[in-house]
Amino acid sequence: MLYGTKFRFPVKVDDKIFPTNDPNITVVSFIGKTNLVNQLPTKITCINDYFKHPIFQNSEISEESSIEGYFCPKKKVLFLYCNNIYDTNTLLMLDKLEFDNLFEKGFLHYFSNLRDTSTRHLIFLFLVSHICVVTNASSNFDLNYIQLFKTLDSVRIKLQSSVAEVLKTVPGLPKDWLTLGRLCSPRVLFYFEQRPPVLDDNLKSLQHLMEDQIYRLLRKCRVITNVCTNSLFAIPSNQEFVFFKPKQQDRFTFLLDLLNDTFEIGNSENSNDFREFLNQHIVLAQTEGFSDNVGRHIGPSIFVLPPARVWFDVAFKLFDFFTNSPASSIKVGFQLLRSILDVEGQFSEARCLKVLPLALAAYQENLPSHYSSQYHENKKTQAKALLSSHGRGPAVQKFLGRLDVECDRFWRNGRRMCEFPSIIGNPCIQPVHRVLGEENGENKLSVLPHMSGVRYVSACSCGRRQANREDPYDVKYANYDFYRLIEEECCGRLRHITFPIFKPSSEHFEAAKLKGSSKSMHFAKDVEKLITGTEDLSLGPDENEFPALSVDHLSQVAADDHEDSQTSLGKGEAAEAIDDENMIEITGTHEQPTISTRDFSTTEYLPCMLHVHSPVGILPRYSSWSLVCLGSSSLYSHNAGLSDQPGFLTGSGFLLPWDIPVRLQHNDSNSLESRRTHNIGYSGKGKRAKQGQHEFTVKVFIGVEYECPRGHRFMSSSPGRVLKATGAGLVKDSAQLITQNDVPLYLPCPCPYNRGGKALIAQLMRLHVVTPKAAVHVTIDPKVRPAPPPCPEFITGFSEPVQLSPSSYWILRFPYVYEDENQIYTLPKESSRAAQHGYLLKGTCGVVELANE
């Protein structure tokens, strides 16, 4: 019965396996190639044949290269065998072990790594073994072994000093072992898996002929020399070192040999037995040691039989040294091993190293001073395509990574574009910079304002002057600063209605902390990349193409009063009841809505626009709305349309008439209730007015104006439709549908210059109101919902509707963008569904009776 222990590197063995009297052991290793037809690898079969017992039965492979062993204290022998890529069954398992790595980096790169690992394990076995059995898959000597032996010897010599340093860390090591770096110059035996087709009588002579042939080849190639210490291994000069696998025994002979071996009765006389072949070398090693030097004046050979415990300590440290040292380490031996084994990789690296500068030059060709990340990625893709087409071998992936790093370094070294998105979503085209007042860790960056290079055309608050506007990066510039700057040259002298805004009581004030506020620069619209290249970024003509309008023109009043176009009586009798005394004329002392600041905070302001859910008592710092009076109602002629408003599409510059039947009740009482403003009722058709009442019809002209980013303007005839007057300027539509329904906030612009066939989106920007010359007030109370729910409704801030003076031309300008506590609402992304995105809610316009003072 055999008692031994199996182990596997690098798992430590238990100290209990060592006997009390630690014996000096002989180490036998099995390396080489294995035939695919065998159920078990030949190296495992050799160990089982030696012990006449199935020591190793499992042939499953879990790693590309592994070393397993069996220690038999009784026979003082330790057997090692290595499974690596030189075994055919291991090659078949590669696709299951590392399929992803194999598919990603290619077979050459993967196979070179496997050869490197397997060869390191072979060097390790030659350093810790006394006997190495080299298996051959056929009956012929594999000449590829010669190149492998040369490689192992070259690397062993380069690593000898490093191995000696590892051995010094093990206490109690013999001096000869430290000097040589190995136990001895191991004796190599050759095992042939297949038997040549000869008779048994001639097999012995054939073995001798094979030995002579192998000896001459190894001597000729200088694999072995006279002094075995200087060689990777030695070959016995007076003992057999070639063995052919015998024919398979019949069942009776096999059982008889097994019985004799188990009870140690009798000895087998079979001269062609592997156990006997190997035993003669083991016995010699345990008794005298090997002395395989050839020639005269040769000194004794170094041969060490270590204790089992010491050998295991050394073996595990050496295995860790050979396994965990990378090929790129400072140790010359591993670099040499990589260069010898990976010939394809060396050629691939040399080729890719030559192509890499060409790829970098292709990336840097015709680059602007600074550019966006999208342009950077496109140029990098072109450079990678060049490297991939001219590079060869497994190093292409490695150099693609280097190219990626080099291109990124070149781009980040002062050529990056800021790319901070504007409110509309266009990236900033300035170099990477800091904004004034912004805290940034990169203090070396220059201080510049954001600029996307995209410019739009917008009209002023009164609509009489157009100018180019920069792509806005903050809501204040979009809704307030732009119009304030352009008002200085146009509508600054006109009468404006002041909207409720924050008025601080001291220099110390701050933005109110709103509950649930989580606003960031992530807008409601996805950020679209800026179109690079030679494409013109301006969405409109140059600012110089817009002529400056004289402000004095705004105060001119036409001689013709146009009374017929402003007020028409519903009944002939009622027409006589209205005289000139009841007409309200425009005066400079018109009473504007009063705003009481008593109930509003003077230390906190609203950081966004007012909406129906805004906290009570907090106002914004500026108004995003504008309400301006152009002058008398005679400025508008229904026949000529809006002649002094630039940018309107042909046939769209007209206002819609709104005929309102009014019942006005006179009351001579001076009570408080009689002095209040009353809502006007509508008189039904066919009903006669009661005594003390006057029924008449007032005509109000209303227009909802849309404006696209290119400056094209048009009116809407009904919700979702563009106004189109006849060639003679005749407008057949009425404002009834506009005043009694929700009006879309966005519409596709009908202008013919849309880029790529995709319609630009026009936004509702102004409400034109021409009030009648009658004893009534037209009121406006706009509420805008710029996006689908749960978007809030934005309001002006007045507690009551704003009353417009009679016989006047008023224009209400809407905000350019809308902002609440959480996000900024801009133009929708798809023009096909723009009309359903946001609305000006119905009830904006109304009519009330003029109060009697």
Rosetta blueprint (number, residue, H / E / L):
1 M L
2 L L
3 Y L
4 G L
5 T E
6 K E
7 F E
8 R E
9 F L
10 P L
11 V L
12 K L
13 V L
14 D L
15 D H
16 K H
17 I H
18 F L
19 P L
20 T L
21 N L
22 D L
23 P L
24 N E
25 I L
26 T E
27 V E
28 V E
29 S E
30 F E
31 I E
32 G E
33 K L
34 T E
35 N L
36 L L
37 V L
38 N L
39 Q L
40 L L
41 P L
42 T H
43 K H
44 I H
45 T H
46 C H
47 I H
48 N H
49 D H
50 Y H
51 F H
52 K L
53 H L
54 P L
55 I L
56 F L
57 Q L
58 N L
59 S L
60 E L
61 I L
62 S L
63 E L
64 E L
65 S L
66 S E
67 I E
68 E E
69 G E
70 Y E
71 F E
72 C E
73 P L
74 K L
75 K L
76 K L
77 V E
78 L E
79 F E
80 L E
81 Y E
82 C E
83 N E
84 N L
85 I L
86 Y L
87 D E
88 T H
89 N H
90 T H
91 L H
92 L H
93 M L
94 L H
95 D H
96 K H
97 L H
98 E L
99 F H
100 D H
101 N H
102 L H
103 F H
104 E H
105 K H
106 G L
107 F H
108 L H
109 H H
110 Y H
111 F H
112 S H
113 N H
114 L H
115 R H
116 D H
117 T H
118 S H
119 T H
120 R H
121 H H
122 L H
123 I H
124 F H
125 L H
126 F H
127 L H
128 V H
129 S L
130 H L
131 I E
132 C E
133 V E
134 V E
135 T E
136 N E
137 A L
138 S L
139 S L
140 N L
141 F L
142 D L
143 L L
144 N H
145 Y H
146 I H
147 Q H
148 L H
149 F H
150 K H
151 T H
152 L H
153 D H
154 S H
155 V H
156 R H
157 I H
158 K H
159 L L
160 Q H
161 S H
162 S H
163 V H
164 A H
165 E H
166 V H
167 L H
168 K L
169 T L
170 V L
171 P L
172 G L
173 L L
174 P L
175 K H
176 D H
177 W H
178 L H
179 T H
180 L H
181 G L
182 R L
183 L L
184 C L
185 S L
186 P L
187 R E
188 V E
189 L E
190 F E
191 Y E
192 F E
193 E L
194 Q L
195 R L
196 P L
197 P L
198 V L
199 L L
200 D H
201 D H
202 N H
203 L H
204 K H
205 S H
206 L H
207 Q H
208 H H
209 L H
210 M H
211 E H
212 D H
213 Q H
214 I H
215 Y H
216 R H
217 L H
218 L H
219 R H
220 K H
221 C L
222 R L
223 V L
224 I L
225 T L
226 N L
227 V L
228 C H
229 T H
230 N H
231 S L
232 L L
233 F L
234 A E
235 I L
236 P L
237 S L
238 N L
239 Q L
240 E L
241 F L
242 V E
243 F E
244 F E
245 K L
246 P L
247 K L
248 Q L
249 Q L
250 D L
251 R H
252 F H
253 T H
254 F H
255 L H
256 L H
257 D H
258 L H
259 L H
260 N H
261 D H
262 T H
263 F H
264 E L
265 I L
266 G L
267 N L
268 S L
269 E L
270 N L
271 S L
272 N L
273 D L
274 F H
275 R H
276 E H
277 F H
278 L H
279 N H
280 Q H
281 H H
282 I H
283 V H
284 L H
285 A H
286 Q H
287 T H
288 E L
289 G L
290 F L
291 S L
292 D L
293 N L
294 V L
295 G L
296 R L
297 H L
298 I L
299 G L
300 P L
301 S L
302 I L
303 F L
304 V L
305 L L
306 P L
307 P E
308 A H
309 R H
310 V H
311 W H
312 F H
313 D H
314 V H
315 A H
316 F H
317 K H
318 L H
319 F H
320 D H
321 F H
322 F H
323 T H
324 N H
325 S L
326 P L
327 A L
328 S L
329 S L
330 I L
331 K L
332 V H
333 G H
334 F H
335 Q H
336 L H
337 L H
338 R H
339 S H
340 I H
341 L H
342 D L
343 V H
344 E H
345 G H
346 Q H
347 F H
348 S H
349 E H
350 A H
351 R H
352 C H
353 L H
354 K H
355 V H
356 L H
357 P H
358 L H
359 A H
360 L H
361 A H
362 A H
363 Y H
364 Q H
365 E L
366 N L
367 L L
368 P L
369 S L
370 H L
371 Y E
372 S L
373 S H
374 Q H
375 Y H
376 H H
377 E H
378 N H
379 K H
380 K H
381 T H
382 Q H
383 A H
384 K H
385 A H
386 L H
387 L H
388 S H
389 S H
390 H H
391 G L
392 R L
393 G L
394 P L
395 A H
396 V H
397 Q H
398 K H
399 F H
400 L H
401 G H
402 R H
403 L H
404 D H
405 V H
406 E H
407 C H
408 D H
409 R H
410 F H
411 W H
412 R H
413 N L
414 G L
415 R L
416 R E
417 M E
418 C L
419 E L
420 F L
421 P E
422 S L
423 I L
424 I L
425 G L
426 N L
427 P E
428 C L
429 I L
430 Q L
431 P E
432 V L
433 H L
434 R E
435 V L
436 L L
437 G L
438 E L
439 E L
440 N L
441 G L
442 E L
443 N L
444 K L
445 L L
446 S L
447 V E
448 L L
449 P L
450 H L
451 M L
452 S L
453 G L
454 V L
455 R E
456 Y E
457 V E
458 S E
459 A E
460 C L
461 S L
462 C L
463 G L
464 R L
465 R L
466 Q E
467 A E
468 N E
469 R E
470 E E
471 D L
472 P L
473 Y L
474 D L
475 V H
476 K H
477 Y H
478 A H
479 N H
480 Y H
481 D H
482 F H
483 Y H
484 R H
485 L H
486 I H
487 E H
488 E L
489 E L
490 C L
491 C L
492 G L
493 R L
494 L L
495 R E
496 H E
497 I L
498 T L
499 F L
500 P L
501 I L
502 F L
503 K L
504 P L
505 S L
506 S L
507 E L
508 H L
509 F L
510 E E
511 A E
512 A L
513 K L
514 L L
515 K L
516 G L
517 S L
518 S L
519 K L
520 S L
521 M L
522 H L
523 F L
524 A L
525 K L
526 D L
527 V L
528 E L
529 K L
530 L L
531 I L
532 T L
533 G L
534 T L
535 E L
536 D L
537 L L
538 S E
539 L L
540 G L
541 P L
542 D L
543 E H
544 N H
545 E H
546 F L
547 P L
548 A L
549 L L
550 S L
551 V H
552 D H
553 H H
554 L H
555 S H
556 Q L
557 V L
558 A L
559 A L
560 D L
561 D L
562 H L
563 E H
564 D H
565 S H
566 Q H
567 T E
568 S E
569 L L
570 G L
571 K L
572 G H
573 E H
574 A H
575 A H
576 E H
577 A L
578 I L
579 D L
580 D H
581 E H
582 N H
583 M L
584 I L
585 E L
586 I L
587 T L
588 G L
589 T L
590 H L
591 E L
592 Q L
593 P L
594 T L
595 I L
596 S L
597 T L
598 R L
599 D L
600 F L
601 S L
602 T L
603 T L
604 E E
605 Y E
606 L E
607 P L
608 C L
609 M L
610 L L
611 H E
612 V L
613 H L
614 S L
615 P L
616 V L
617 G L
618 I L
619 L L
620 P E
621 R L
622 Y L
623 S L
624 S L
625 W L
626 S E
627 L E
628 V E
629 C E
630 L E
631 G E
632 S E
633 S H
634 S H
635 L H
636 Y L
637 S E
638 H L
639 N L
640 A L
641 G E
642 L L
643 S L
644 D L
645 Q L
646 P L
647 G L
648 F E
649 L L
650 T L
651 G L
652 S L
653 G L
654 F L
655 L L
656 L E
657 P E
658 W E
659 D E
660 I E
661 P E
662 V E
663 R E
664 L E
665 Q E
666 H L
667 N L
668 D L
669 S L
670 N L
671 S L
672 L L
673 E H
674 S H
675 R H
676 R L
677 T L
678 H L
679 N E
680 I L
681 G E
682 Y L
683 S L
684 G L
685 K L
686 G L
687 K L
688 R L
689 A L
690 K L
691 Q L
692 G L
693 Q E
694 H E
695 E E
696 F E
697 T E
698 V E
699 K E
700 V E
701 F E
702 I E
703 G E
704 V E
705 E E
706 Y E
707 E E
708 C L
709 P L
710 R L
711 G L
712 H L
713 R E
714 F E
715 M E
716 S E
717 S E
718 S E
719 P L
720 G L
721 R E
722 V E
723 L L
724 K L
725 A L
726 T L
727 G L
728 A L
729 G L
730 L L
731 V L
732 K L
733 D L
734 S L
735 A L
736 Q H
737 L H
738 I H
739 T H
740 Q L
741 N L
742 D L
743 V E
744 P E
745 L L
746 Y E
747 L E
748 P E
749 C L
750 P L
751 C L
752 P L
753 Y L
754 N L
755 R H
756 G H
757 G H
758 K L
759 A L
760 L L
761 I E
762 A E
763 Q E
764 L E
765 M E
766 R E
767 L E
768 H E
769 V E
770 V E
771 T L
772 P L
773 K L
774 A L
775 A L
776 V E
777 H E
778 V E
779 T E
780 I E
781 D L
782 P L
783 K L
784 V E
785 R E
786 P L
787 A L
788 P L
789 P L
790 P L
791 C L
792 P L
793 E L
794 F E
795 I L
796 T L
797 G L
798 F L
799 S L
800 E L
801 P L
802 V E
803 Q E
804 L E
805 S L
806 P L
807 S L
808 S E
809 Y E
810 W E
811 I E
812 L E
813 R E
814 F L
815 P L
816 Y L
817 V L
818 Y E
819 E E
820 D L
821 E L
822 N L
823 Q L
824 I E
825 Y E
826 T L
827 L L
828 P L
829 K L
830 E L
831 S H
832 S H
833 R H
834 A H
835 A H
836 Q H
837 H L
838 G L
839 Y E
840 L E
841 L L
842 K L
843 G L
844 T L
845 C E
846 G E
847 V E
848 V E
849 E E
850 L L
851 A L
852 N L
853 E L
